[in-house]
Amino acid sequence: MKAASFLLSLSVLAYSFASQVRAEPIVDLTVTVVRAGGGPVTNAQVEVRFGQTGVVASVVQGVADTNGVFRTTNTTWGLLHVTTKASGYHDGFTDAEFTGVGPWSTNVTVPMEELRSGTVTVQVIGLDGQPIQGAHVGIGFEQSEDSWSQEEGVEGDTDANGQYTVERRSTGDFGGSAGKAGYYTSGFSGHLTGDPAWSASVNVVLKERKNPIPMYAKEAELAKPDVQTNTWYGYDLIVGDWVQPHGKGLTNDFLFKTDGYYNSPDDFDSVLSLSFSHPNDGVVLVHPSEGGGSELRSSQEAPTNGYANSRNWQTKRQGGLIADERLDGVDYYFRVRSATNAQGQVTNALYGKIYGDIGYMRFLYYLNSDGTRNVEFDPRRNLFPTPGGRGKISAP
């Protein structure tokens, strides 16, 4: 009896399996990729998704031949979606649905519209506003509208007027970089506009590579030590740690304190304060966008004046009221360990720069210990040890 029951179960499973196989009939598919105005699109990338609504059974990818034809055989539940891509064309799409009993043999045609042609002029200048001849420019033109992205790259050198002009077909978006020996590379991006002429002009500023120097460069994550409100804690920029007894530091370069309260994630009010040990120490806030996309985000030198001796950041939430004075997209120059003469003029100090807002207590700082205002960092000569590349800072 048990044997008969077992054989019956096997028969049911076999029937169920055979039914599933029969539910996925074969389709012989021919995809023809054509220009919207007629004629084949050769070497187009073709992607076919077989399945049903909300379910993809399989994906086949290939390349159309010189006649714009791509053939494949696969199983399907009656639906397929075809995407085509080719340099100089907008993406092509089409869907097909099969009814009745398969197998099927079908042809689908995917028309593709040529991308619009546009002209980009890149003007390369120095910080003095003068054109730079012989700068090498590379531009990538976007060739696809989605994540299966393509770009067409072109490159060349600027003329005597510091200009490089090129015409290409694209979706409208482009980006690239410009550089020259003795300068830091600068990136740029833009979008073609205008009707009927499609064009764009971008100015690219190159900063001279003047005198890169060794500096103390460190990604600081300042977890506050056993914080007590309204209590100052010192941070030593050369040691890279909190001042004793909370760390190994010896000199109060930065002084931090917090004040406020915390009851819950929906009820808190905290103020982070930054101060300094000397009246002429301080920070200058700047916006890195002023760097124009240069790999050297800062200037080569820190400013001579304008240093604020204190700064506060408030973060607060009480019910629906939220306040956050921390800023995204800002950098700082700083001056510490300053000394003055009888007239109150700064005679010596240490200068540096910070990438990121100090208020987040996580930022990248660079300190020049030679007493000059030079903040042009040589990434090959970090004064902090970076064993095995750990903690290596590559941004100048």
Beta strands, then each sheet from edge to edge (+ up, - down):
strand 1: 26-35
strand 2: 45-52
strand 3: 55-63
strand 4: 69-75
strand 5: 79-85
strand 6: 92-97
strand 7: 104-112
strand 8: 116-126
strand 9: 136-142
strand 10: 151-157
strand 11: 163-170
strand 12: 173-179
strand 13: 186-191
strand 14: 199-206
strand 15: 213-221
strand 16: 233-236
strand 17: 241-242
strand 18: 254-264
strand 19: 267-275
strand 20: 282-286
strand 21: 311-318
strand 22: 321-324
strand 23: 331-340
strand 24: 346-355
strand 25: 362-368
strand 26: 377-382
sheet 1: 4+ 1- 7-
sheet 2: 3+ 2- 5+ 6-
sheet 3: 11+ 8- 14-
sheet 4: 10+ 9- 12+ 13-
sheet 5: 20+ 23- 24+ 25- 15+ 26+
sheet 6: 17+ 16- 18+ 19- 21+ 22-
end
